[in-house]
Structure formats: structure tokens, C-alpha cells
Amino acid sequence: MVTVQESYSHCEEIIKVHSKTFYKAFSFLPEDKRRAVWAVYSFCRTVDDIIDEGDSPKEELAVFKAEFNQFLKGEIPAAEPTWIALQDVFQNFEMDHQAFLDMIKGQEMDLYKTHYDTIEELQHYSYHVASTVGLMLLPILAPEQKELLREGAISLGIGMQFTNVLRDIAEDLDRNRVYIPSTVMAEHGYTEDDLKKEVVDDRFIAVWESIALRAEVFYAKFNETLEHYPIESRMPVQLAAIYYREILNKVRKQNYKVFNGRAFVSSAEKGELLKQVAVK
């Protein structure tokens, strides 16, 4: 039988490998909260991998949904590290069940919807796949302020997901997914055919910046709530937002060449951003 400690270590490896940004940011939390974040991330990663990497994603997701419903009834569906660690989290924190269910629903959208027409549609999707993560984490990061921080957490998730969309255009095209809303492209005279041909010109930059500026508005809305986080959680959450927002600046510095590789914030750059936060 895998122990709780071993299960948390397994979850840590998952976040360390798949999201250096979140791993770095949340490493400043006290151990109990840090481990809980790892477990939540592992849950989210499992669902994401089913959709993006699964051989039979519809069937695999159906099994996962059934397992989670079993989990909510107090039973561990399988002796797997993620479920064991997550059970410990649910026993120690008052978790928001609906956020987990909404996350699964959001991932399921990718099975049926591959193109988006409006910003509102993209925002709806972003809530389900990203804002839900913030809502999952609030009972861990700020248990006494959950309701006060709810809208800020939702805004941060939308800002982060818009950032993902702008960073991962090429990767998404490979999966036949276009998250850039067609109405935004049409507004600037850019087409999906241009996107598939990897055209980067003034029209593309206008489309990209239109969404990036919206993302920055959501980051700003989140920042308005930052002071209400407990001291021990404030810097980790702030760093997660800053590290993610910096991806937008990285794309800009690389002249919007999103088709040539994935923009990322290096460890050295994260170190510099951390210094800026620490001296404030």
C-alpha cells in the first residue's frame, strides 16, 4: 500500500516535471499547504492528460468521472497516489467539490469543441479549465477569505488561460484546436487559413494583442484582491501570477514568433522577478 507521504511525493514529481512555474511559485508555502497544492495539481494534470494524450479520451474520461464520484462518496477508487493524497487534502481542508466537477466539465469541452467564435465563449471555457484551479486552491491558500477572494481567483484563471492560448497556438493547431475567437480574427482581417500558414504580420499582432490586453485586465482584477490573502499565501499566489503574465512579455520580446517554439520564463528570469517582489 502506498503511504500518504509517498503519494504526496509522487504528486510533487508531477508538478515539478509539468509546471516549473507553479512548482517554483508554490514552493514558498508551508509544507501542509504546499503538499495540498501538489495533490490538486496532480488531479488536474490527470484529467488534462486523458484529453490530450489518452488513446480513448471519451471512455477514459467517463471512467475518471465515475472514479471521482466514488471519491466524493468517501471511497478511494484505486490505490493510486493522486487519490490517496487528495483524500488527505479533503480531510484537512474544506474543499470546493463543484470546482473539481467544473474542471472535469471544462476538459470535456475539448472533446466536442475545437473552435471558438467569441471572446465570451473563450472566457466561459477558460473559467472551466483554469479559474476552477484557483477555486480548488482557495480553501488551502486562504480558508477564511474564500468568498472575498473568489472573483479575483476566477479573474486570475481567465488571465492565465488567455495566456496559454496565446503561447500555445502552434501546439493547439497540431491538435486541430483554434482557441483564438473567429470574431477577433475577422475584426483585424486575419483568417484561420492565415493562422494555419503561420502568418505573423501586423494583423496577427493586432489579434494577439487584443487577447493579451484582455488577459492583462484580468490579471489587474486579481491584483486588486491580493492584499486579502494571508501573508504565507500572498507571495506564492503573486509569483504564480507574475511568472505567468511574464510569458506575454516573452512572446513580445520574441517578435510574436509563437510558431517557432514555446515561450517560457527561464529560472534566471524567475529569480529576477522574485527579487522584485521580495523588495516591495
Backbone as CSV, one residue per row, in Angstrom:
resi,resn,N_x,N_y,N_z,CA_x,CA_y,CA_z,C_x,C_y,C_z
1,MET,0.854,-1.209,0.000,0.000,0.000,0.000,0.884,1.252,0.000
2,VAL,0.575,2.161,-0.901,1.324,3.414,-0.980,0.934,4.300,0.195
3,THR,1.912,4.863,0.878,1.627,5.722,2.029,1.204,7.117,1.565
4,VAL,0.639,7.878,2.490,0.248,9.258,2.184,1.476,10.085,1.803
5,GLN,2.553,9.919,2.548,3.780,10.660,2.261,4.310,10.324,0.864
6,GLU,4.321,9.050,0.528,4.784,8.634,-0.802,3.863,9.183,-1.891
7,SER,2.588,9.251,-1.584,1.618,9.778,-2.553,1.872,11.258,-2.821
8,TYR,2.131,12.011,-1.758,2.446,13.430,-1.942,3.741,13.604,-2.741
9,SER,4.718,12.757,-2.490,5.991,12.833,-3.222,5.764,12.564,-4.710
10,HIS,4.889,11.624,-4.994,4.522,11.332,-6.383,3.896,12.572,-7.037
11,CYS,2.981,13.225,-6.327,2.327,14.433,-6.843,3.333,15.561,-7.045
12,GLU,4.300,15.645,-6.142,5.339,16.670,-6.275,6.125,16.477,-7.569
13,GLU,6.455,15.233,-7.880,7.208,14.951,-9.102,6.417,15.374,-10.337
14,ILE,5.111,15.185,-10.283,4.262,15.540,-11.429,4.287,17.051,-11.669
15,ILE,4.099,17.839,-10.609,4.098,19.293,-10.797,5.503,19.799,-11.132
16,LYS,6.517,19.156,-10.575,7.900,19.569,-10.841,8.249,19.391,-12.317
17,VAL,7.759,18.299,-12.907,8.049,17.994,-14.307,7.189,18.827,-15.260
18,HIS,5.905,18.957,-14.942,4.960,19.532,-15.899,4.692,21.026,-15.725
19,SER,4.977,21.581,-14.578,4.765,23.026,-14.406,5.810,23.612,-13.472
20,LYS,6.943,23.928,-14.043,8.018,24.533,-13.247,7.578,25.883,-12.681
21,THR,6.692,26.564,-13.409,6.198,27.868,-12.949,5.437,27.727,-11.636
22,PHE,4.451,26.834,-11.606,3.665,26.655,-10.384,4.502,26.028,-9.271
23,TYR,5.372,25.112,-9.642,6.207,24.458,-8.624,7.089,25.486,-7.927
24,LYS,7.685,26.356,-8.708,8.553,27.401,-8.148,7.743,28.355,-7.265
25,ALA,6.594,28.794,-7.756,5.797,29.781,-7.022,5.293,29.238,-5.694
26,PHE,4.770,28.018,-5.726,4.136,27.480,-4.518,5.116,26.785,-3.576
27,SER,6.380,26.748,-3.960,7.391,26.158,-3.072,7.592,26.985,-1.806
28,PHE,7.094,28.213,-1.794,7.258,29.092,-0.630,6.162,28.884,0.425
29,LEU,5.197,28.037,0.128,4.122,27.775,1.098,4.613,26.887,2.242
30,PRO,3.938,26.940,3.402,4.206,25.962,4.458,3.955,24.549,3.930
31,GLU,4.593,23.557,4.530,4.582,22.206,3.962,3.186,21.634,3.748
32,ASP,2.274,21.785,4.720,0.952,21.172,4.561,0.201,21.764,3.372
33,LYS,0.320,23.075,3.192,-0.362,23.724,2.070,0.341,23.421,0.755
34,ARG,1.653,23.376,0.808,2.431,23.064,-0.393,2.063,21.687,-0.924
35,ARG,2.003,20.720,-0.024,1.679,19.349,-0.435,0.255,19.275,-0.988
36,ALA,-0.650,20.018,-0.380,-2.035,20.024,-0.855,-2.121,20.580,-2.279
37,VAL,-1.343,21.613,-2.566,-1.303,22.171,-3.929,-0.806,21.126,-4.912
38,TRP,0.221,20.375,-4.514,0.736,19.320,-5.392,-0.358,18.324,-5.746
39,ALA,-1.142,17.915,-4.751,-2.190,16.918,-4.974,-3.271,17.449,-5.917
40,VAL,-3.668,18.710,-5.715,-4.673,19.311,-6.597,-4.133,19.398,-8.023
41,TYR,-2.872,19.803,-8.151,-2.273,19.883,-9.487,-2.264,18.511,-10.150
42,SER,-1.929,17.485,-9.393,-1.881,16.126,-9.938,-3.252,15.699,-10.458
43,PHE,-4.298,16.043,-9.717,-5.664,15.767,-10.175,-5.917,16.441,-11.525
44,CYS,-5.612,17.729,-11.594,-5.856,18.500,-12.826,-5.040,17.943,-13.985
45,ARG,-3.810,17.570,-13.698,-2.930,17.038,-14.732,-3.451,15.709,-15.269
46,THR,-3.989,14.902,-14.384,-4.541,13.611,-14.802,-5.663,13.803,-15.809
47,VAL,-6.580,14.728,-15.510,-7.696,14.991,-16.426,-7.175,15.538,-17.751
48,ASP,-6.244,16.480,-17.670,-5.670,17.107,-18.864,-5.011,16.059,-19.756
49,ASP,-4.260,15.151,-19.154,-3.556,14.123,-19.929,-4.523,13.138,-20.583
50,ILE,-5.630,12.872,-19.916,-6.641,11.994,-20.524,-7.125,12.600,-21.843
51,ILE,-7.385,13.910,-21.823,-7.915,14.586,-23.009,-6.861,14.722,-24.100
52,ASP,-5.656,15.111,-23.723,-4.622,15.413,-24.717,-3.789,14.209,-25.133
53,GLU,-3.628,13.248,-24.236,-2.721,12.125,-24.519,-3.419,10.765,-24.538
54,GLY,-4.655,10.702,-24.098,-5.339,9.414,-23.974,-5.601,8.737,-25.314
55,ASP,-5.564,7.412,-25.323,-5.857,6.650,-26.540,-7.348,6.669,-26.856
56,SER,-8.158,6.639,-25.807,-9.622,6.699,-25.966,-10.157,7.709,-24.952
57,PRO,-9.938,8.996,-25.211,-10.229,10.015,-24.191,-11.671,10.037,-23.689
58,LYS,-12.648,9.803,-24.564,-14.053,9.824,-24.112,-14.299,8.732,-23.078
59,GLU,-13.814,7.539,-23.401,-14.016,6.414,-22.491,-13.208,6.603,-21.206
60,GLU,-11.974,7.055,-21.354,-11.104,7.246,-20.187,-11.661,8.332,-19.269
61,LEU,-12.216,9.392,-19.871,-12.788,10.462,-19.053,-14.035,9.968,-18.326
62,ALA,-14.830,9.146,-18.987,-16.026,8.584,-18.347,-15.633,7.763,-17.122
63,VAL,-14.565,6.985,-17.243,-14.071,6.192,-16.111,-13.594,7.121,-14.996
64,PHE,-12.860,8.176,-15.373,-12.339,9.104,-14.370,-13.472,9.812,-13.632
65,LYS,-14.500,10.242,-14.366,-15.654,10.896,-13.737,-16.324,9.964,-12.736
66,ALA,-16.452,8.703,-13.118,-17.064,7.718,-12.212,-16.194,7.541,-10.971
67,GLU,-14.886,7.518,-11.168,-13.963,7.370,-10.040,-14.059,8.576,-9.101
68,PHE,-14.187,9.773,-9.666,-14.268,10.961,-8.814,-15.581,10.983,-8.039
69,ASN,-16.649,10.572,-8.665,-17.927,10.493,-7.942,-17.844,9.492,-6.792
70,GLN,-17.137,8.406,-7.030,-16.901,7.418,-5.977,-16.073,8.044,-4.856
71,PHE,-15.055,8.837,-5.265,-14.190,9.527,-4.307,-15.006,10.476,-3.428
72,LEU,-15.943,11.210,-4.035,-16.761,12.163,-3.284,-17.668,11.468,-2.272
73,LYS,-17.923,10.191,-2.481,-18.730,9.414,-1.529,-17.881,8.855,-0.391
74,GLY,-16.581,9.205,-0.422,-15.706,8.780,0.665,-14.933,7.516,0.411
75,GLU,-14.949,7.055,-0.834,-14.213,5.834,-1.167,-13.052,6.179,-2.103
76,ILE,-11.898,5.570,-1.860,-10.788,5.751,-2.789,-10.994,4.766,-3.948
77,PRO,-11.156,5.285,-5.177,-11.478,4.401,-6.297,-10.358,3.438,-6.687
78,ALA,-9.131,3.817,-6.401,-7.992,2.950,-6.716,-6.838,3.348,-5.816
79,ALA,-5.969,2.381,-5.553,-4.824,2.654,-4.666,-3.746,3.404,-5.436
80,GLU,-4.129,4.561,-5.972,-3.205,5.380,-6.760,-2.808,6.606,-5.948
81,PRO,-1.572,7.045,-6.106,-1.059,8.156,-5.287,-1.918,9.416,-5.313
82,THR,-2.417,9.792,-6.481,-3.200,11.035,-6.553,-4.443,10.952,-5.681
83,TRP,-5.162,9.829,-5.744,-6.375,9.689,-4.941,-6.040,9.645,-3.450
84,ILE,-4.965,8.985,-3.102,-4.571,8.877,-1.688,-4.203,10.246,-1.132
85,ALA,-3.398,10.989,-1.894,-3.006,12.330,-1.454,-4.218,13.257,-1.403
86,LEU,-5.085,13.167,-2.420,-6.249,14.050,-2.478,-7.217,13.756,-1.336
87,GLN,-7.332,12.496,-0.954,-8.186,12.162,0.188,-7.679,12.863,1.446
88,ASP,-6.375,12.888,1.625,-5.791,13.574,2.778,-6.086,15.066,2.722
89,VAL,-6.015,15.630,1.527,-6.328,17.058,1.351,-7.784,17.329,1.737
90,PHE,-8.702,16.505,1.260,-10.133,16.697,1.540,-10.445,16.524,3.029
91,GLN,-9.619,15.744,3.714,-9.817,15.553,5.153,-9.303,16.741,5.958
92,ASN,-8.348,17.472,5.385,-7.703,18.558,6.128,-8.164,19.956,5.730
93,PHE,-8.817,20.060,4.596,-9.286,21.364,4.111,-10.732,21.221,3.639
94,GLU,-11.499,22.304,3.740,-12.894,22.288,3.277,-12.927,22.595,1.786
95,MET,-12.723,21.555,0.994,-12.565,21.733,-0.442,-13.895,22.004,-1.149
96,ASP,-13.800,22.713,-2.273,-14.968,23.073,-3.081,-15.191,21.973,-4.134
97,HIS,-16.127,21.065,-3.850,-16.369,19.940,-4.761,-16.750,20.417,-6.163
98,GLN,-17.567,21.477,-6.217,-18.072,21.932,-7.518,-16.945,22.386,-8.432
99,ALA,-15.898,22.973,-7.864,-14.763,23.425,-8.690,-14.118,22.241,-9.407
100,PHE,-14.018,21.104,-8.716,-13.441,19.910,-9.330,-14.341,19.391,-10.448
101,LEU,-15.638,19.398,-10.203,-16.594,18.931,-11.217,-16.595,19.859,-12.437
102,ASP,-16.483,21.168,-12.183,-16.439,22.127,-13.290,-15.164,21.967,-14.108
103,MET,-14.060,21.646,-13.439,-12.800,21.407,-14.149,-12.941,20.229,-15.119
104,ILE,-13.540,19.155,-14.636,-13.750,17.984,-15.496,-14.636,18.361,-16.685
105,LYS,-15.677,19.140,-16.403,-16.579,19.591,-17.475,-15.820,20.412,-18.514
106,GLY,-14.915,21.261,-18.050,-14.125,22.080,-18.965,-13.223,21.243,-19.857
107,GLN,-12.566,20.259,-19.270,-11.712,19.384,-20.077,-12.537,18.612,-21.094
108,GLU,-13.753,18.261,-20.692,-14.641,17.524,-21.596,-15.011,18.365,-22.818
109,MET,-15.030,19.682,-22.649,-15.342,20.563,-23.778,-14.390,20.332,-24.945
110,ASP,-13.125,20.009,-24.630,-12.136,19.809,-25.685,-12.421,18.581,-26.545
111,LEU,-13.281,17.698,-26.051,-13.648,16.528,-26.842,-14.664,16.871,-27.926
112,TYR,-15.399,17.961,-27.720,-16.509,18.281,-28.615,-16.379,19.636,-29.310
113,LYS,-15.586,20.517,-28.734,-15.492,21.863,-29.293,-14.034,22.198,-29.582
114,THR,-13.735,22.476,-30.840,-12.342,22.743,-31.226,-12.131,24.163,-31.739
115,HIS,-13.208,24.915,-31.954,-13.112,26.285,-32.449,-14.040,27.195,-31.631
116,TYR,-13.631,28.452,-31.493,-14.387,29.414,-30.700,-14.715,30.639,-31.548
117,ASP,-15.935,31.117,-31.389,-16.392,32.257,-32.196,-16.172,33.589,-31.499
118,THR,-16.397,33.625,-30.189,-16.366,34.915,-29.482,-15.460,34.852,-28.250
119,ILE,-15.084,36.028,-27.783,-14.311,36.144,-26.545,-15.105,35.581,-25.373
120,GLU,-16.421,35.787,-25.389,-17.266,35.295,-24.301,-17.213,33.771,-24.215
121,GLU,-17.213,33.107,-25.361,-17.089,31.645,-25.383,-15.740,31.204,-24.813
122,LEU,-14.691,31.905,-25.223,-13.353,31.570,-24.729,-13.268,31.807,-23.226
123,GLN,-13.902,32.860,-22.756,-13.899,33.165,-21.323,-14.645,32.079,-20.543
124,HIS,-15.750,31.610,-21.087,-16.523,30.533,-20.458,-15.672,29.268,-20.345
125,TYR,-14.983,28.934,-21.420,-14.087,27.776,-21.419,-12.951,27.978,-20.410
126,SER,-12.390,29.174,-20.396,-11.255,29.475,-19.510,-11.652,29.359,-18.042
127,TYR,-12.867,29.765,-17.720,-13.337,29.577,-16.343,-13.257,28.093,-15.976
128,HIS,-13.764,27.243,-16.852,-13.876,25.824,-16.514,-12.517,25.125,-16.416
129,VAL,-11.570,25.490,-17.282,-10.295,24.756,-17.251,-9.228,25.432,-16.399
130,ALA,-9.425,26.696,-16.053,-8.359,27.405,-15.327,-8.837,28.097,-14.054
131,SER,-9.926,28.843,-14.129,-10.421,29.515,-12.920,-10.771,28.496,-11.844
132,THR,-11.248,27.335,-12.274,-11.596,26.289,-11.318,-10.398,25.875,-10.464
133,VAL,-9.206,25.950,-11.053,-7.999,25.598,-10.286,-7.835,26.559,-9.114
134,GLY,-8.038,27.847,-9.386,-7.965,28.831,-8.312,-8.997,28.571,-7.230
135,LEU,-10.201,28.185,-7.646,-11.260,27.897,-6.676,-10.956,26.632,-5.879
136,MET,-10.280,25.682,-6.498,-9.841,24.491,-5.766,-8.810,24.859,-4.711
137,LEU,-7.951,25.819,-5.041,-6.832,26.158,-4.153,-7.209,27.132,-3.037
138,LEU,-8.281,27.906,-3.217,-8.630,28.909,-2.202,-8.822,28.330,-0.796
139,PRO,-9.484,27.163,-0.635,-9.631,26.615,0.722,-8.292,26.239,1.360
140,ILE,-7.279,26.035,0.516,-5.932,25.725,1.004,-5.173,27.011,1.309
141,LEU,-5.241,27.956,0.398,-4.427,29.170,0.487,-5.030,30.228,1.412
142,ALA,-6.348,30.313,1.436,-6.991,31.385,2.203,-8.349,30.915,2.732
143,PRO,-8.366,29.944,3.617,-9.632,29.340,4.061,-10.619,30.321,4.683
144,GLU,-10.107,31.378,5.308,-11.014,32.338,5.962,-11.550,33.402,5.004
145,GLN,-10.946,33.480,3.818,-11.295,34.562,2.884,-11.804,34.036,1.541
146,LYS,-12.271,32.799,1.538,-12.631,32.153,0.264,-13.615,32.979,-0.578
147,GLU,-14.674,33.433,0.043,-15.708,34.138,-0.717,-15.223,35.512,-1.181
148,LEU,-14.483,36.189,-0.317,-13.946,37.511,-0.657,-13.001,37.432,-1.859
149,LEU,-12.265,36.329,-1.960,-11.231,36.187,-2.994,-11.732,35.472,-4.242
150,ARG,-12.953,35.022,-4.220,-13.471,34.178,-5.305,-13.368,34.841,-6.683
151,GLU,-13.870,36.068,-6.819,-13.869,36.728,-8.130,-12.451,37.001,-8.622
152,GLY,-11.554,37.324,-7.696,-10.158,37.542,-8.079,-9.512,36.266,-8.580
153,ALA,-9.818,35.148,-7.929,-9.274,33.856,-8.353,-9.802,33.474,-9.734
154,ILE,-11.072,33.763,-9.968,-11.660,33.491,-11.287,-10.969,34.340,-12.355
155,SER,-10.741,35.613,-12.043,-10.074,36.512,-12.991,-8.655,36.041,-13.298
156,LEU,-7.937,35.629,-12.271,-6.572,35.153,-12.478,-6.568,33.934,-13.407
157,GLY,-7.495,33.015,-13.181,-7.564,31.832,-14.032,-7.824,32.183,-15.488
158,ILE,-8.727,33.129,-15.726,-9.030,33.528,-17.100,-7.807,34.192,-17.731
159,GLY,-7.132,35.053,-16.968,-5.918,35.686,-17.486,-4.859,34.663,-17.857
160,MET,-4.695,33.666,-16.994,-3.704,32.614,-17.258,-4.077,31.772,-18.474
161,GLN,-5.357,31.449,-18.612,-5.767,30.628,-19.750,-5.663,31.401,-21.054
162,PHE,-6.006,32.683,-21.044,-5.796,33.506,-22.244,-4.312,33.499,-22.605
163,THR,-3.452,33.545,-21.589,-2.009,33.491,-21.823,-1.621,32.160,-22.445
164,ASN,-2.166,31.071,-21.923,-1.922,29.744,-22.516,-2.301,29.722,-23.991
165,VAL,-3.471,30.259,-24.295,-3.962,30.271,-25.673,-2.982,31.007,-26.582
166,LEU,-2.483,32.128,-26.106,-1.569,32.947,-26.920,-0.190,32.317,-27.049
167,ARG,0.210,31.556,-26.054,1.519,30.889,-26.092,1.483,29.620,-26.937
168,ASP,0.356,28.895,-26.884,0.300,27.533,-27.421,-0.421,27.426,-28.760
169,ILE,-0.452,28.498,-29.532,-1.199,28.487,-30.799,-0.757,27.338,-31.703
170,ALA,0.552,27.157,-31.852,1.062,26.116,-32.749,0.724,24.720,-32.230
171,GLU,0.931,24.531,-30.936,0.640,23.235,-30.312,-0.837,22.884,-30.452
172,ASP,-1.696,23.887,-30.269,-3.141,23.649,-30.391,-3.529,23.337,-31.838
173,LEU,-2.898,24.018,-32.789,-3.179,23.730,-34.199,-2.859,22.283,-34.539
174,ASP,-1.783,21.770,-33.947,-1.411,20.366,-34.181,-2.508,19.422,-33.705
175,ARG,-3.304,19.876,-32.742,-4.422,19.067,-32.234,-5.748,19.478,-32.883
176,ASN,-5.642,20.271,-33.937,-6.832,20.777,-34.649,-7.720,21.615,-33.740
177,ARG,-7.101,22.388,-32.866,-7.845,23.281,-31.992,-7.441,24.719,-32.275
178,VAL,-8.437,25.579,-32.400,-8.187,27.009,-32.595,-8.981,27.746,-31.526
179,TYR,-8.265,28.242,-30.528,-8.934,28.940,-29.432,-9.061,30.442,-29.702
180,ILE,-8.273,30.966,-30.645,-8.411,32.381,-30.992,-9.799,32.574,-31.597
181,PRO,-10.648,33.392,-30.990,-12.029,33.532,-31.492,-12.069,34.063,-32.923
182,SER,-12.951,33.478,-33.718,-13.041,33.867,-35.134,-13.460,35.327,-35.293
183,THR,-14.297,35.833,-34.372,-14.724,37.233,-34.489,-13.559,38.192,-34.240
184,VAL,-12.634,37.809,-33.376,-11.460,38.649,-33.120,-10.556,38.648,-34.353
185,MET,-10.376,37.494,-34.972,-9.570,37.435,-36.197,-10.218,38.271,-37.300
186,ALA,-11.533,38.119,-37.450,-12.243,38.859,-38.509,-12.141,40.366,-38.305
187,GLU,-12.175,40.769,-37.052,-12.084,42.211,-36.723,-10.796,42.821,-37.260
188,HIS,-9.747,42.014,-37.358,-8.446,42.533,-37.803,-8.045,42.000,-39.176
189,GLY,-9.011,41.406,-39.896,-8.745,40.953,-41.252,-7.819,39.755,-41.353
190,TYR,-7.767,38.974,-40.287,-6.913,37.779,-40.240,-7.816,36.555,-40.322
191,THR,-7.337,35.475,-40.919,-8.187,34.302,-41.113,-7.550,33.058,-40.478
192,GLU,-8.373,32.032,-40.330,-7.846,30.766,-39.814,-6.837,30.173,-40.795
193,ASP,-7.041,30.413,-42.078,-6.085,29.949,-43.084,-4.728,30.622,-42.869
194,ASP,-4.757,31.922,-42.557,-3.511,32.635,-42.233,-2.833,31.985,-41.033
195,LEU,-3.650,31.620,-40.051,-3.119,31.001,-38.833,-2.433,29.678,-39.170
196,LYS,-3.078,28.875,-40.012,-2.510,27.585,-40.383,-1.249,27.747,-41.228
197,LYS,-1.165,28.860,-41.934,0.040,29.138,-42.735,1.127,29.832,-41.902
198,GLU,0.814,30.039,-40.602,1.756,30.640,-39.646,2.177,32.056,-40.051
199,VAL,1.189,32.812,-40.546,1.452,34.188,-40.944,1.543,35.082,-39.708
200,VAL,2.700,35.703,-39.526,2.886,36.669,-38.437,3.128,38.031,-39.082
201,ASP,2.112,38.866,-39.061,2.199,40.209,-39.619,1.450,41.165,-38.705
202,ASP,1.215,42.371,-39.154,0.539,43.374,-38.313,-0.861,42.911,-37.911
203,ARG,-1.526,42.186,-38.801,-2.872,41.686,-38.478,-2.809,40.663,-37.349
204,PHE,-1.844,39.763,-37.453,-1.691,38.741,-36.405,-1.362,39.400,-35.071
205,ILE,-0.451,40.361,-35.098,-0.055,41.034,-33.861,-1.253,41.749,-33.239
206,ALA,-2.087,42.352,-34.077,-3.290,43.040,-33.576,-4.247,42.046,-32.916
207,VAL,-4.422,40.877,-33.534,-5.274,39.823,-32.956,-4.693,39.370,-31.627
208,TRP,-3.401,39.063,-31.636,-2.717,38.552,-30.445,-2.814,39.562,-29.300
209,GLU,-2.521,40.824,-29.604,-2.536,41.869,-28.566,-3.950,42.138,-28.058
210,SER,-4.930,41.980,-28.917,-6.319,42.172,-28.487,-6.653,41.235,-27.338
211,ILE,-6.205,39.977,-27.447,-6.466,38.994,-26.394,-5.510,39.198,-25.221
212,ALA,-4.266,39.553,-25.520,-3.283,39.777,-24.450,-3.705,40.929,-23.545
213,LEU,-4.222,41.995,-24.125,-4.652,43.140,-23.322,-5.842,42.768,-22.440
214,ARG,-6.711,41.920,-22.947,-7.815,41.420,-22.119,-7.268,40.585,-20.957
215,ALA,-6.270,39.754,-21.265,-5.648,38.949,-20.208,-5.081,39.855,-19.123
216,GLU,-4.456,40.938,-19.521,-3.841,41.835,-18.545,-4.884,42.535,-17.684
217,VAL,-6.063,42.758,-18.233,-7.161,43.314,-17.430,-7.548,42.324,-16.341
218,PHE,-7.604,41.040,-16.688,-7.947,40.016,-15.695,-6.851,39.887,-14.627
219,TYR,-5.588,39.978,-15.038,-4.501,39.968,-14.053,-4.644,41.157,-13.092
220,ALA,-5.013,42.319,-13.639,-5.175,43.513,-12.803,-6.325,43.334,-11.815
221,LYS,-7.414,42.702,-12.254,-8.546,42.448,-11.340,-8.119,41.540,-10.194
222,PHE,-7.304,40.535,-10.527,-6.781,39.662,-9.479,-5.916,40.460,-8.505
223,ASN,-5.057,41.317,-9.031,-4.138,42.082,-8.174,-4.874,42.920,-7.140
224,GLU,-6.092,43.335,-7.474,-6.877,44.146,-6.541,-7.246,43.358,-5.280
225,THR,-7.213,42.041,-5.363,-7.605,41.199,-4.223,-6.408,40.645,-3.449
226,LEU,-5.213,40.880,-3.956,-4.024,40.220,-3.417,-3.821,40.475,-1.928
227,GLU,-4.118,41.694,-1.479,-3.867,42.063,-0.084,-4.718,41.262,0.907
228,HIS,-5.764,40.611,0.412,-6.646,39.857,1.298,-6.184,38.418,1.527
229,TYR,-5.125,38.012,0.829,-4.566,36.679,1.076,-3.758,36.699,2.364
230,PRO,-3.761,35.607,3.128,-2.882,35.525,4.301,-1.432,35.720,3.874
231,ILE,-0.626,36.253,4.761,0.772,36.546,4.448,1.488,35.332,3.864
232,GLU,1.271,34.158,4.430,2.004,32.965,3.993,1.638,32.530,2.578
233,SER,0.449,32.930,2.117,-0.002,32.552,0.774,0.174,33.672,-0.245
234,ARG,0.328,34.889,0.241,0.289,36.048,-0.667,1.392,36.002,-1.717
235,MET,2.634,35.815,-1.280,3.732,35.831,-2.245,3.660,34.660,-3.231
236,PRO,3.358,33.428,-2.792,3.240,32.345,-3.769,2.207,32.616,-4.865
237,VAL,1.035,33.128,-4.467,-0.002,33.419,-5.459,0.441,34.567,-6.363
238,GLN,1.033,35.583,-5.763,1.529,36.721,-6.543,2.582,36.272,-7.543
239,LEU,3.484,35.415,-7.118,4.532,34.928,-8.018,3.944,34.120,-9.166
240,ALA,2.970,33.271,-8.851,2.336,32.480,-9.915,1.761,33.409,-10.983
241,ALA,1.110,34.486,-10.543,0.529,35.448,-11.489,1.605,36.188,-12.270
242,ILE,2.639,36.623,-11.581,3.711,37.380,-12.233,4.475,36.513,-13.227
243,TYR,4.802,35.296,-12.817,5.529,34.393,-13.716,4.718,34.126,-14.978
244,TYR,3.413,33.928,-14.802,2.569,33.613,-15.951,2.384,34.825,-16.853
245,ARG,2.158,35.961,-16.236,1.967,37.169,-17.034,3.221,37.491,-17.844
246,GLU,4.374,37.144,-17.305,5.635,37.433,-17.994,5.748,36.669,-19.313
247,ILE,5.001,35.572,-19.445,5.004,34.836,-20.718,4.563,35.756,-21.857
248,LEU,3.597,36.624,-21.584,3.141,37.569,-22.611,4.289,38.468,-23.062
249,ASN,5.061,38.956,-22.104,6.200,39.812,-22.450,7.272,39.046,-23.211
250,LYS,7.442,37.763,-22.874,8.418,36.938,-23.584,8.034,36.805,-25.056
251,VAL,6.752,36.580,-25.326,6.302,36.473,-26.718,6.548,37.788,-27.449
252,ARG,6.273,38.880,-26.773,6.506,40.189,-27.393,7.985,40.391,-27.718
253,LYS,8.847,40.033,-26.768,10.298,40.189,-26.990,10.796,39.311,-28.129
254,GLN,10.080,38.199,-28.363,10.454,37.270,-29.444,9.711,37.594,-30.742
255,ASN,9.193,38.822,-30.810,8.527,39.319,-32.021,7.350,38.432,-32.454
256,TYR,6.632,37.913,-31.450,5.382,37.178,-31.673,5.587,35.881,-32.471
257,LYS,6.770,35.325,-32.399,7.067,34.106,-33.163,6.582,32.859,-32.404
258,VAL,5.291,32.784,-32.240,4.699,31.674,-31.472,4.735,30.349,-32.228
259,PHE,5.017,30.416,-33.525,5.057,29.184,-34.315,6.447,28.543,-34.301
260,ASN,7.415,29.240,-33.702,8.799,28.758,-33.723,9.222,28.060,-32.438
261,GLY,8.307,27.858,-31.527,8.657,27.255,-30.240,7.864,27.908,-29.130
262,ARG,7.824,27.240,-28.012,7.002,27.691,-26.888,7.773,28.699,-26.039
263,ALA,7.199,29.873,-25.843,7.825,30.883,-24.995,7.752,30.444,-23.538
264,PHE,8.834,30.650,-22.812,8.822,30.313,-21.388,9.725,31.282,-20.634
265,VAL,9.461,31.377,-19.343,10.245,32.252,-18.467,11.314,31.381,-17.808
266,SER,12.562,31.715,-18.026,13.658,30.891,-17.529,13.794,30.989,-16.011
267,SER,14.545,30.067,-15.437,14.776,30.080,-13.986,15.450,31.378,-13.562
268,ALA,16.391,31.840,-14.376,17.093,33.093,-14.055,16.120,34.271,-14.071
269,GLU,15.245,34.288,-15.036,14.256,35.374,-15.131,13.277,35.310,-13.973
270,LYS,12.896,34.100,-13.582,12.020,33.958,-12.414,12.724,34.463,-11.158
271,GLY,14.022,34.204,-11.079,14.801,34.696,-9.947,14.788,36.211,-9.867
272,GLU,14.907,36.855,-11.011,14.875,38.322,-11.044,13.498,38.852,-10.653
273,LEU,12.451,38.190,-11.127,11.094,38.599,-10.765,10.847,38.403,-9.273
274,LEU,11.395,37.319,-8.730,11.271,37.077,-7.297,11.935,38.187,-6.487
275,LYS,13.086,38.634,-6.937,13.786,39.729,-6.252,12.923,40.988,-6.232
276,GLN,12.269,41.259,-7.364,11.423,42.455,-7.443,10.264,42.381,-6.468
277,VAL,9.683,41.190,-6.323,8.575,41.001,-5.389,9.073,41.124,-3.941
278,ALA,10.236,40.529,-3.690,10.774,40.465,-2.323,11.122,41.845,-1.769
279,VAL,11.516,42.779,-2.635,11.933,44.092,-2.129,10.766,45.045,-1.962
280,LYS,9.569,44.641,-2.424,8.396,45.540,-2.297,7.871,45.531,-0.873
